[in-house]
Amino acid sequence: MSEPHVTLEPRDPVQAKLRGPLEDQLTSALQAAADRVRDSYAGEPVEQVCQRLLDETRAGLHPDIAAGFEPDMDELCRVAVAIVRGDIT
């Protein structure tokens, strides 16, 4: 699996204008979270790894951005599965 990446679907012109920088910030936070979770992975179930990814990603964001960060949980859990399988290095 390649590095995790966040893609936004803007709903209005303001969101569209902020899309690139926000995607970059969210992607950076997710990649850092994936690295931390991968490095400390000790056999936890996928569901727990998925929750840790969400928590770690939010912890790496400004509180206002973290509060609004609602990722596609299916996609986030795919990253968790990759961590469990050792597909993210």
Order of alpha helices (4+ residues) and beta strands (2+ residues): alpha-alpha-alpha-alpha
